[in-house]
Amino acid sequence: MKCTVCEDGGWVCGGDAAPWCNQPAGDEPPRVREGFKTEFDKKGWGH
């Protein structure tokens, strides 16, 4: 049965992990989708 939130991709949109099926164990980071890249700019987040 596929997750109704993320369709088993683990991510809802942008950098938001699906809360039910992409929960990391312990100190592990959430799994990332294939091809995911974090981009930074000098204006900061939310501009």
C-alpha positions as YAML, in Angstrom:
chain: A
units: angstrom
residues:
- id: 1
  name: MET
  ca: [0.00, 0.00, 0.00]
- id: 2
  name: LYS
  ca: [1.46, 3.36, -1.03]
- id: 3
  name: CYS
  ca: [1.75, 6.27, 1.38]
- id: 4
  name: THR
  ca: [-1.09, 8.68, 0.61]
- id: 5
  name: VAL
  ca: [1.07, 11.67, 1.56]
- id: 6
  name: CYS
  ca: [4.21, 11.10, -0.52]
- id: 7
  name: GLU
  ca: [3.39, 8.08, -2.73]
- id: 8
  name: ASP
  ca: [6.38, 6.24, -1.17]
- id: 9
  name: GLY
  ca: [8.87, 8.89, -2.24]
- id: 10
  name: GLY
  ca: [9.56, 9.92, 1.37]
- id: 11
  name: TRP
  ca: [9.21, 13.63, 0.57]
- id: 12
  name: VAL
  ca: [6.12, 15.84, 0.35]
- id: 13
  name: CYS
  ca: [7.56, 18.94, -1.35]
- id: 14
  name: GLY
  ca: [10.82, 20.88, -1.38]
- id: 15
  name: GLY
  ca: [12.75, 19.87, 1.72]
- id: 16
  name: ASP
  ca: [9.82, 18.50, 3.72]
- id: 17
  name: ALA
  ca: [10.12, 14.82, 4.62]
- id: 18
  name: ALA
  ca: [6.90, 12.84, 4.82]
- id: 19
  name: PRO
  ca: [6.12, 12.65, 8.55]
- id: 20
  name: TRP
  ca: [4.93, 9.03, 8.64]
- id: 21
  name: CYS
  ca: [7.15, 7.10, 6.25]
- id: 22
  name: ASN
  ca: [10.45, 9.01, 6.29]
- id: 23
  name: GLN
  ca: [11.30, 9.09, 9.96]
- id: 24
  name: PRO
  ca: [14.99, 8.53, 10.64]
- id: 25
  name: ALA
  ca: [16.12, 6.09, 13.32]
- id: 26
  name: GLY
  ca: [18.19, 7.57, 16.12]
- id: 27
  name: ASP
  ca: [20.74, 10.11, 14.86]
- id: 28
  name: GLU
  ca: [20.30, 9.17, 11.19]
- id: 29
  name: PRO
  ca: [19.14, 11.86, 8.74]
- id: 30
  name: PRO
  ca: [15.92, 11.26, 6.76]
- id: 31
  name: ARG
  ca: [16.47, 9.46, 3.47]
- id: 32
  name: VAL
  ca: [16.76, 11.81, 0.52]
- id: 33
  name: ARG
  ca: [15.14, 11.39, -2.86]
- id: 34
  name: GLU
  ca: [17.29, 10.58, -5.85]
- id: 35
  name: GLY
  ca: [18.95, 13.65, -7.33]
- id: 36
  name: PHE
  ca: [18.22, 15.85, -4.28]
- id: 37
  name: LYS
  ca: [20.60, 18.80, -3.92]
- id: 38
  name: THR
  ca: [20.66, 21.40, -1.15]
- id: 39
  name: GLU
  ca: [21.20, 24.91, -2.48]
- id: 40
  name: PHE
  ca: [22.34, 27.88, -0.42]
- id: 41
  name: ASP
  ca: [22.31, 31.53, -1.31]
- id: 42
  name: LYS
  ca: [23.45, 34.71, 0.41]
- id: 43
  name: LYS
  ca: [19.89, 35.93, 1.12]
- id: 44
  name: GLY
  ca: [19.15, 33.03, 3.47]
- id: 45
  name: TRP
  ca: [16.03, 30.91, 3.69]
- id: 46
  name: GLY
  ca: [12.53, 32.21, 3.22]
- id: 47
  name: HIS
  ca: [13.34, 35.23, 1.06]
...
